Amino acid sequence: MPEREALAKYLKEYRKIYNETQVEFAFHIGISVEELSLLERLKGNPNLNTLQKIAAYTGDTVSDLLQVEDKN
């Protein structure tokens, strides 16, 4: 699923830009480190509530989190 890949890439890039560990990021959005790790490794499926928490913290929309890059 390309949306999961887009989310994983978004999370990793956001944390890198803002120099946040998984522990810090997970704490700020209110999920477990394990859940965040699963999302970044394409092993987990976020629910809408988790996506909304991420979007609220990062200042983006849920749609932005799942934006698949156009390969053309």
C-alpha positions in Angstrom: 0.0 0.0 0.0 1.7 3.2 -1.1 -0.1 5.3 1.5 1.6 3.4 4.3 5.0 3.9 2.6 4.2 7.6 2.3 3.4 7.8 6.0 6.5 6.0 7.0 8.7 8.3 4.9 6.9 11.4 6.2 7.4 10.3 9.9 11.1 9.6 9.4 11.7 12.8 7.5 9.8 14.9 10.0 11.7 13.4 12.9 15.0 14.0 11.1 14.3 17.6 10.2 13.2 18.4 13.8 15.8 16.2 15.4 13.3 14.1 17.4 13.8 10.6 18.6 11.0 8.1 18.3 10.5 8.4 22.1 10.1 12.2 21.9 7.8 12.1 18.8 5.6 9.3 20.2 5.3 11.2 23.5 4.2 14.4 21.8 1.5 12.7 19.7 0.3 10.4 22.5 1.1 6.9 21.1 3.6 4.3 22.2 7.1 4.1 20.8 6.2 0.6 19.7 3.3 1.8 17.6 5.5 4.5 16.0 8.2 2.0 15.3 5.7 -0.3 13.6 4.4 2.6 11.5 7.9 3.6 10.4 8.7 0.0 9.5 5.5 -0.6 7.5 4.4 -3.2 10.0 1.4 -1.3 11.5 -1.8 0.2 10.3 -2.7 3.5 11.9 -6.2 4.2 12.9 -7.8 7.6 12.1 -7.3 8.8 15.6 -3.5 8.2 15.3 -3.4 10.0 11.9 -5.3 13.0 13.4 -2.8 13.2 16.3 0.2 13.1 14.0 -1.4 15.7 11.7 -2.3 18.0 14.7 1.3 17.8 16.1 3.0 18.4 12.7 0.7 21.1 11.5 -0.3 19.1 8.4 -3.5 17.4 7.3 -4.1 13.7 7.3 -4.2 13.9 3.5 -0.6 15.4 3.6 0.6 12.4 5.7 -0.6 10.0 3.1 0.4 11.9 0.0 1.8 9.5 -2.5 4.5 11.0 -4.8 3.7 11.1 -8.5 6.2 8.9 -10.3 5.7 10.7 -13.6 
